[in-house]
Amino acid sequence: MPLTTSEIVTEIQTRLGSCGVRVELGSSEILICLKQGLRLMSRFTPGEYVTSLNASSSQKKYVLDPAAHPEMIGVILMDFLDNERDEIEQSSTGGAVENPAGEYTQHLMSEIDKRVVFSQDIEWKFQWEVIGNVRKPVLYVDIAEFDIDTYSCSYTWVYAFTPDDNKMTGLPSVSPTYEEWLLDFTEALAKQILGRKLDKFKGIPSSDGGDLALDGAELKQEGIERERELREDILQRKKQFPVLWG
């Protein structure tokens, strides 16, 4: 499947084929169609990344680096990392006999405290704040206060796709699940543009003395109907997000 802008332009031009006259869509027009498709995907099925965070019960506010979160829309989920849970399981089932009696009791209580924490969901809130005249993403995290320094956590953040070849936010980051949808949507919009162009060439004489049969209206209508189908399809795939997430 095409994963670069140039390959998508070539693919769409190939799909549309030759119309019998020297009328075609320029790369810029196809990229406009692609941009609209990516904008729709960003609205209903944005890209996702999972990033780790060492959180502390004593710290509530975490200012995220905008450069490390390009095209960020918001945070949709936060949880403890699985390896942190695994370490708790291992430490509570082995190695305790090496501790003196007093330390063992304290160690055991610490493990119990951790289990209490991990049995609960993390309370968190995401919002944008202006800090030093710069709009930055901020994550507020509230973890119960126990005798633990830091917790290994992760948060899932979503981003808007960009109509370029950027590996982090562009076409290479689009899931294979949506590649065909994106191509079909781009083609549907391109058909509408090409159909309007072909309408201008009605009645042009052909080499055999007749007139070229260029039904631009039919091609345009085909593109409109296909766009409608694809919009309904992406709406059905819409991801469910928290009410307040960005």
C-alpha positions in Angstrom: 0.0 0.0 0.0 1.2 3.6 -0.7 2.8 5.2 2.4 4.2 8.4 0.8 2.5 11.4 -0.7 4.1 10.8 -4.1 2.9 7.2 -4.2 -0.6 8.2 -3.3 -0.7 10.8 -6.0 0.5 8.2 -8.5 -2.1 5.6 -7.2 -5.0 8.0 -7.5 -4.0 9.1 -11.0 -3.8 5.4 -12.0 -7.2 4.7 -10.6 -8.8 7.5 -12.5 -7.1 6.5 -15.7 -7.3 8.3 -19.0 -10.4 10.3 -20.0 -9.7 10.8 -23.7 -8.6 14.4 -23.5 -5.7 16.1 -21.9 -7.4 16.7 -18.6 -5.9 15.4 -15.3 -5.6 16.4 -11.7 -2.5 18.0 -10.5 -0.6 16.8 -7.5 -1.7 19.7 -5.4 -5.4 18.9 -6.1 -5.0 15.3 -5.1 -3.1 16.3 -1.9 -6.0 18.6 -1.0 -8.3 15.6 -1.2 -5.8 13.6 0.9 -5.7 16.3 3.5 -9.5 16.3 3.8 -9.4 12.5 4.3 -6.7 12.8 7.0 -8.7 15.6 8.7 -11.7 13.3 8.9 -9.6 10.4 10.3 -8.1 12.7 12.9 -11.6 13.7 14.1 -13.0 10.1 14.4 -10.0 7.8 14.5 -6.9 9.8 15.4 -3.5 8.2 15.8 -2.4 7.0 19.2 0.9 6.7 21.1 1.7 5.4 24.5 4.3 7.2 26.5 5.8 6.2 29.9 5.8 8.5 32.9 7.4 8.2 36.3 4.7 9.6 38.6 5.0 10.5 42.3 2.3 10.9 44.8 3.9 14.1 45.9 3.8 15.7 42.4 0.4 16.5 40.8 1.3 18.5 37.8 3.3 17.3 34.8 4.0 19.7 31.9 4.5 17.7 28.7 7.0 18.6 26.1 5.2 19.8 23.0 8.1 18.8 20.8 7.7 15.2 22.0 4.0 15.3 21.3 3.6 16.7 17.8 0.0 17.4 16.6 -1.2 16.3 20.0 -5.0 16.5 20.5 -5.2 15.1 24.1 -4.7 12.3 26.5 -7.4 9.5 26.6 -6.0 7.0 29.1 -3.6 6.6 31.9 -2.6 3.4 33.8 0.2 1.7 35.7 2.7 -0.1 33.6 2.4 -3.9 33.5 6.1 -4.4 34.4 5.5 -2.5 37.6 2.7 -4.9 38.5 5.0 -7.9 37.6 7.7 -6.6 39.9 5.2 -6.4 42.7 4.2 -10.0 42.1 7.8 -11.2 42.1 8.9 -9.2 45.1 5.9 -10.4 47.2 6.5 -14.1 46.4 10.2 -14.4 46.6 13.3 -13.1 48.3 11.6 -12.0 51.5 13.5 -14.4 53.7 16.7 -12.4 53.2 15.3 -9.4 55.1 15.7 -9.1 58.9 12.4 -9.5 60.7 11.7 -5.8 61.2 12.6 -5.0 57.6 10.4 -7.8 56.4 7.4 -6.4 58.1 8.0 -3.0 56.6 8.7 -4.6 53.2 5.4 -6.5 53.4 3.4 -3.5 54.4 5.0 -1.6 51.4 3.9 -4.4 49.1 0.3 -4.3 50.6 0.3 -0.5 50.1 1.3 -1.0 46.4 -1.5 -3.6 45.9 -4.0 -1.1 47.3 -2.8 1.6 44.8 -2.8 -0.8 41.8 -6.3 -2.0 42.6 -7.5 1.5 41.9 -7.7 3.6 38.8 -5.4 6.6 38.5 -7.1 9.9 38.9 -5.9 12.2 36.1 -6.9 15.2 34.1 -5.5 16.7 30.9 -5.7 20.2 29.7 -3.9 22.9 27.7 -2.4 25.8 29.6 -0.5 28.9 28.6 2.9 28.8 30.3 5.4 31.6 29.5 3.2 32.7 26.5 3.4 29.2 25.1 0.4 26.9 24.9 1.5 23.6 26.5 -0.1 20.2 27.3 -0.4 19.6 31.0 -1.3 16.3 32.8 -2.6 16.4 36.4 -2.1 13.0 38.2 -3.4 12.1 41.6 -2.0 8.9 43.2 -2.8 7.9 46.8 0.1 8.8 49.1 1.9 5.7 50.3 5.5 4.9 51.3 6.6 4.7 47.7 8.8 7.2 45.8 7.7 6.8 42.2 5.3 4.7 40.1 5.9 3.6 36.5 2.9 4.7 34.6 1.9 5.2 31.0 -0.5 7.5 29.2 -2.1 7.2 25.8 -2.3 10.3 23.8 -3.9 11.0 20.4 -2.7 13.1 17.6 -3.9 14.6 14.3 -2.5 13.2 11.1 -0.5 15.4 8.8 -0.6 15.2 4.9 3.1 14.5 4.6 5.7 11.8 5.0 6.6 12.5 8.6 7.2 9.2 10.3 5.6 10.2 13.5 2.4 12.0 12.4 2.3 11.6 8.6 1.3 8.8 6.2 3.8 6.3 7.6 2.0 6.5 10.9 -1.4 5.6 9.5 -2.5 2.1 10.6 -2.8 -0.4 7.7 -6.4 -0.8 8.9 -7.2 2.6 7.5 -4.9 2.8 4.5 -7.5 1.5 2.0 -10.2 3.8 3.5 -7.9 6.8 3.0 -7.1 5.9 -0.6 -10.8 5.4 -1.4 -11.8 8.7 0.2 -9.1 10.6 -1.6 -10.2 9.0 -4.9 -13.9 9.9 -4.2 -13.0 13.5 -3.7 -10.7 13.5 -6.8 -13.5 12.1 -8.9 -15.7 15.0 -8.0 -13.0 17.5 -9.0 -12.3 15.6 -12.2 -16.0 15.4 -13.0 -16.4 19.1 -12.8 -13.4 19.6 -15.1 -14.8 17.1 -17.7 -18.1 19.0 -17.8 -16.2 21.8 -19.5 -15.2 19.5 -22.4 -18.7 18.4 -23.6 -19.1 18.7 -27.4 -15.4 18.6 -28.2 -15.0 16.9 -31.7 -13.1 13.6 -31.7 -10.8 12.3 -34.4 -13.6 10.2 -36.0 -15.8 13.2 -36.6 -18.1 12.7 -33.7 -18.2 14.2 -30.2 -16.2 12.9 -27.2 -18.5 11.2 -24.6 -17.3 12.8 -21.4 -19.9 12.4 -18.7 -18.4 14.5 -16.0 -21.7 14.7 -14.1 -21.8 11.0 -13.8 -18.3 10.8 -12.5 -18.9 13.6 -10.1 -22.1 11.9 -8.8 -20.2 8.6 -8.4 -17.6 10.4 -6.3 -20.3 12.1 -4.1 -22.1 8.8 -3.4 -18.8 7.1 -2.6 -17.8 9.9 -0.2 -21.1 9.5 1.6 -20.5 5.8 2.1 -17.0 6.3 3.4 -18.1 9.0 5.8 -20.7 6.6 7.2 -18.0 3.9 7.5 -15.5 6.1 9.4 -18.3 7.2 11.7 -19.1 3.6 12.6 -15.4 3.1 13.4 -15.3 6.2 15.6 -13.3 5.7 18.8 -14.9 6.4 22.1 -13.0 9.0 24.2 -13.6 10.5 27.7 -16.0 13.4 27.7 -13.2 15.7 28.8 -10.0 14.7 27.2 -8.4 17.7 25.4 
